[in-house]
């Protein structure tokens, strides 16, 4: 059965263009259009589409507000279209907080090397999130609570410029972070009781893609300020988005979160987010571990940043002393890197199917026999803290 799509945008040109691209795939059917957020809310209720594509800036009701209303009344997989600007990045992150599952740049040429690849990317994303059946009741679709840093940084208003951890990147609006829904429906599910394996670690590495921003926020906000190891974060995300995302995480977490820079010395209690459009490698300089961040023009590497690339470097630099986790995402990025880590004696975990937005990357790792545990998203932080001994 074809995936039914509602296309929402105030531009008739863009509505037509998106519709033409989607309907080139026989497994997708555009069932209607909406020209503003309010109309999107109404048609989401009456038409019950499988997927909604949503613009951010629209008259009457903007895209973020529309996402929030739809997720409260008729939870539906939503794909956002965003401009690759600082403001666009902040708005897109707000939309993900409100419940959208994924996003794409509004300029298709920004997501691919050629038009055919861009077309396939849009079609595949719509089909993937269209398979995600969300609960139709608000009570079963509520967001798990997260522990935020007990400082003014956790306020829903922008932090004052006098904060000791202010970034050069403008603070995104976080107006929906206390009320928004999330992709997992296990808010009331108690965490399991875990037992530490007794293994010693020196690094935690986390790779993810579709659904990753909310998943990472859910996990990282539950780690203590005295977390004893550095953390590497590899999230498939455009270059314009990673500074804003790192800033947002840093404002919410007890640990420090920063966009990785070339030459960074890995420090405990700091999470390093791989910059969009670049690769992030771990290098050893004696006992010291540093990051190499560089432009990658290789046509053989699809993802920039790439989980496989970072995981492989971690295997070489840390060998068995790595705890690697593969979270929700399309494709199989992370599988080959996890294999190298496994061969070095490292520990690999994967997110379970039930709490993934897209069970692609974790499934690839699990099916290859590389992961020792399959964890629900709401259990990952608890399991990390127990295993690390926090």
C-alpha positions, 0 to 999 in steps of 0.5 A, a space after each residue: 500500500 502506498 504511503 499517503 502524504 500531506 504536503 504543507 507549504 505556503 509556496 505553490 511552486 514548492 508544493 508542486 515540486 515536492 509532489 512531483 518528486 514524491 509521486 515518481 515513486 509508485 509507493 508514495 501518493 500525495 493525497 492533499 496540500 495545505 498552505 498554512 499550519 492551521 490548515 495542516 492541523 485540520 487536514 491531519 485530523 480529517 485525512 489521517 495521512 501516513 506522513 506530513 511534509 512541513 515547512 517551517 515559516 508559514 502564515 496564520 500558523 507556523 510549522 513548529 506550532 502546527 507540529 505541536 498541535 498535530 502531535 497533541 491531537 493526531 500524532 503523525 510522522 512529520 518531515 520538516 523542510 528547513 533553510 540551512 541557516 542559523 535561524 533555520 537550524 534553531 527552528 528545525 531543532 524546535 520542530 524536532 522537540 515538538 515531535 517531528 521525526 526528521 528534516 531535510 534542507 529546502 534546497 535539495 541540492 544541499 543534501 546530495 551530489 546530484 538531483 537523482 540522489 536528492 530525489 531518492 533521499 526525499 523519497 526514502 525518508 518519506 517511506 521510512 518514517 511512513 512505516 512508523 506507526 505512532 500511537 493515536 492517543 496523547 497519553 501514550 505518546 507523551 515525552 519521557 521526562 529528562 533531568 536538566 542541569 539545575 542552573 539557569 541554562 535549563 531555562 526555556 528562555 535564552 541564557 544571558 550573555 554572562 553565562 560562563 558557558 556561552 557559545 558563539 552560536 546564537 541560542 535557539 528558542 526552546 519554547 517547546 522543550 517542556 511540552 513537546 512529545 517524542 518519538 518513543 511511547 514509553 514515558 511511563 515504562 519503568 527503567 530496568 534494573 541493570 548490573 555492571 559487567 565490571 569491564 573498564 572503559 576510557 571512551 564512550 562513542 555514540 552514532 545515530 541518524 534519523 531520530 538522533 537529535 531527540 535520542 541524544 538529548 534524552 540520553 545525555 541529559 541524564 549523565 552526571 557532571 562528573 562523568 569519567 570519560 570523554 564521549 564522541 557523538 556522530 550524528 548525520 546532520 548538515 554543517 549549518 545545524 551542528 553548532 546550534 545542536 551542540 549549543 542546545 545540548 550544552 544548555 540542557 546537560 550537566 556534562 559539557 557538550 561542544 562541536 568538535 574542533 581539530 586538535 581538541 584534547 579528549 577530556 572526561 565529562 565532555 561530549 564532542 559532536 562531529 561537525 556536519 560535512 566533516 569527519 572526526 577521528 581519534 588520534 593518539 599522541 602518547 597517552 594523550 588522545 586528540 581529535 582530527 577534524 577534516 574535510 572529506 571529499 572522498 566519493 566513496 564515503 556517503 556520510 559526513 560525518 560517518 559513524 564507521 570512520 569515527 568508530 574505526 579510529 576509536 578502535 585503533 586509539 582505544 582498542 578494547 576500552 570503548 563502549 560504543 552505542 548505535 542509535 536510531 537511523 536509516 542505513 547501516 552506517 556504524 556496522 563496519 566500524 562496530 565490527 572493528 571495535 568488536 574485534 578489538 574487544 570493545 563493547 557494542 550496544 544497539 537501540 531496540 526496534 520499538 523505540 527507534 524512529 528508524 530501525 536501520 543502523 541498530 538493526 544492521 549492527 544487531 543482525 551482524 551479531 556485533 551488539 551484546 545488548 538491545 536497549 530501549 531509548 529510555 534505558 540507555 542512560 541508566 545502563 551507561 551510568 551503571 556500566 561506567 559506575 557513575 
